[in-house]
Every structure is written in structure tokens, then in C-alpha cells.
Amino acid sequence: MNFKNIIIVIAASALGLMSCKNQSNQKSENQDSIKLTVNKFPERTQKSNIYEVNIRQYTPEGTFAAFEKEIPRLKEMGVDILWLMPINPIGLKNRKGSLGSYYSVKNYTEVNPEYGTKDDFAKMMKTAHDNRMLVILDWVANHTSWDNPWITEHPDWYTKDSVTKQIVAPVPDWKDVADLDYENPELRKRMVEDMKFWVKNYDVDGFRCDVAMMIPTAFWDSARMELDKVKPVFMLAEAEQTDLAKNAFDMTYTWNLHHMMNEIAQGKEKASALNTYFEKDKTEYQKADYRMIFTSNHDENTWNGTEFKRMGDSYKAWAVFTFVAPGMPLIYTGQEFCMNKQLRFFDKDTVAQIKCEMTDLYPKLIKLKNDNQALWNGEAGGEMTVLKTNQANQIFAFIRIKENNKILSVFNLSKNDVKFQFSDFTFEGKNVFSGDDLNVEKGKSMSLKSWEYGIYQIN
């Protein structure tokens, strides 16, 4: 997406909000142009982080009103963007568990009564905006619950089995939801209208779009253009297909990187694999594209385990990594309290708020990112330059530079203590956490303990 504060003029026939990198100010012949509003969000998200909120599990009450009381604490922590997991009513038919899946939507323009009322939601939104936070809603466009009114009112909006002519689930295991058919233009129109409902009436700032890759990119492109006519929005795709990043979405997931982080933590992969990953990522995405980087989220926590289970003793190093490597860092519900349990997905399972080392570390990491332009998002930040050492399978070191700001990050991504040397580099600077001086001459050895890291501001 275009990450400058500019007025964009696009062709009326275009499918989505085009970015400056795609020369979107050019209009097609014989087409009327549409002038969209000034997109201020990309500029203010240059150094943003994102925090995923599980309303159901966040407090004992599991309500908007109860979560609203947490917003000042999150603001003090430094959180900038709140991503709310789905807030819509959950279907009863074919429901899983006692409370059902957040992603089984019964009505797109209502709120789950278990969370409170629309007035409660509006009040929570105002508190978030008063604290200068953006709020994006988790949007489930791919499927609905089996008792969504559309099932009976618009059965032609759903995918049907070619033999039985019965509505089907998107995948066999998702038996609690019914698949929507995006070949139907009326469905597309209604879905966009329902998204616009939340932007118009509740000043929602954008959407995290569930399984975005299972829906035609052309739909997302047109939806983005329509939403931006109401107000500029911030869009996150739960996918990492590059075509989604061209027009519709500001940010995509880094699933492949996340899986690699887990594999390195488990000794199944070497630190050197990260260099290959980031080199490939540079060729597939443009500098302006935001990439979300994370150690956990609702899917990983519930289905694959906590960061403590998947990453063992390396969890803290990887948390730091998400704030210094290219990408926007995500914090999931309870990570700042070292939540060491897999939250139940279909039942109530409250997060315990117990202070721990991460309670203090996350605010420091957020401040580190805010204060150092080299670590900012997209083209506002500095590119990653991987540095050579004589222990490439264990040590991953890189420098990011933006103008006069230089940040060196060195990680021992192994369970063994490592003594190593930089091949061609000399550094002077300070450790950003301890304030200790760094003076590394070419050929001089450094040592890092198992899963230890050093983040340095270079002179």
C-alpha cells in the first residue's frame, strides 16, 4: 500500500485502492476518476505495533465494558493498534463447545450479546480512540453460521455440492460453518455494505480479514476502495499471498517465518535459514508492504501451543526479534503476563493477569521501536543487512540503518553457548537495554550464552 500522506486519484474501473508503487494516479481512458480521502493511517502506523484482543477470555466477565477498563493499561504499555477477534453473534446450529467458535457468524451487523450491547461497544471504541489507538475488527467473510438468516433468505449466496445441491462447509473439519460463494455479485455487494456499517456507525478503523486467501482477491480490492470512500482504513490479511498486498491490504501475515522460528527453537532448523527467508521476502514484497511478525496468536496458542511449549527457553529472544526484525510486531492476549496455557477455543477460559518478566519487557521493546527509525515499519524503516560471522548456523546478526539511526541486533539462536567473530565488521556503540559499551574490532571474539541476544545502537 501507499505509505505516504497523499491524495490518491484512481480509475473508477479499478478494483481497489491502488498504491503509489503501482502508479495509481493514472486513470484509464474514457473513465471518470474517483478522488478518495487523504489516507493518514499509513503515516501514523510507521512505528506501530498490534495487539490481538480475545474479548471472551480477556476478563472474567468477557465483555466490552470489562475490556474497556484495560485500555489505559495497554496504552501505558505502548499498544497502538487493537485487533478485536470477531464480535458478532455466534451461531447455535452445529455449534462447537458450549460457546461456539468466534468465526461462526450469525449476523454481521450485530454484536455478540455475551459481550454486551452496541452501546457498550461504542463506548469502548470511544475510550480506545480517546487513547489514540486504532481499532480493527476481525472480519469473517468466507463463511457464516448455519443459522445465519442468509441461509434461508439467500441460499444462492452459498457454495453447494455439485451432486446433492446441498450447502457445504468450507473444509470438512469446519462443520459449524457454511461456505459462501463469491461468484455471486449480490453477496459481494452485501458483504461490503456490512463492513461499511461498522466504519460508518462506529468509526471502526479497519479489518483483520480471516482466511483472506480463500476469497477472490478482486473482492478485497473492490471492498478496500469502497471502505476508503467512507474513511481511510487499515487492512490486515490472514494470508501472505503477494497479490493481496498489491491493493487491498496494508499488512499480511508472516506464517512461513513464524514456522521457521519454531523450527529453529526446536533444533530442527539452523539460524542461517533466516537469511534465506529474508532474502526471498525482499524479492516477493515491496518496501512499502507491512508484514506482521509474531510468536503467538489465537490460532497458534490454541492449536499448536503457547510460545513456551513451541519455543522453550528461546521465547524471550524471539519476542525481542519480532521488534527489531522487519515487520510489525504482534502481541496476543495475555502474552505480557506470560500466559502459559492454551486457551480453549469454544468455551470460557479466562486469562490470568500475573506480572512477569514480559510485563516489563514488552513496554521496553515498544519504546525501542518507537525511538529508533531504523526499526520502523515498511519503507519508513531501515532495510535488514545480514552480517557474516564464523558461526552462521547459531548466530544471526543484522544491522538496520535509517539516516543516522543504526541498530545492530545479534542473536544466539541455539541451546549452546557460542563464541564467534564478525567476518568483516567493526562496531562501536551501546547496548540499548543495559547501556554497556560495545567495541568490536575485526577478528575480535564475542560470546553469547544459550538464546542470549544483544541489541546495540551504533555510533
Secondary structure, DSSP 8 states (H G I E B T S, - for coil): ---S----EEETT-SS---GGGTTT---TT--EEE-----HHHHTTT--EEEE-HHHHSSS-SHHHHHTTHHHHHHHT--EEEE---S-B--TT--TTT--TT-BS-TTS--TTT--HHHHHHHHHHHHHTT-EEEEEE--SEEETTSTHHHH-GGGB-B-TTT--B--SSTT-TTEEEB-TT-HHHHHHHHHHHHHHHHHH---EEEETTGGGS-HHHHHHHHHHHHHHS--EEEESS--HHHHHTT-SEEE-HHHHHHHHHHHTTSS-TTHHHHHHHHHHHHS-TT-EEEE-S--HHIIIII--HHHHHGGGHHHHHHHHHHSSSEEEEETTGGGT--S---SSS---------HHHHHHHHHHHHHHH-GGG-SGGGS--EEEE-BS-TTTEEEEEEEETTEEEEEEEE-SSS-EEEEBSS--EEEEETTT--EEEE-TT-EEEE-TT-EEEEEE-
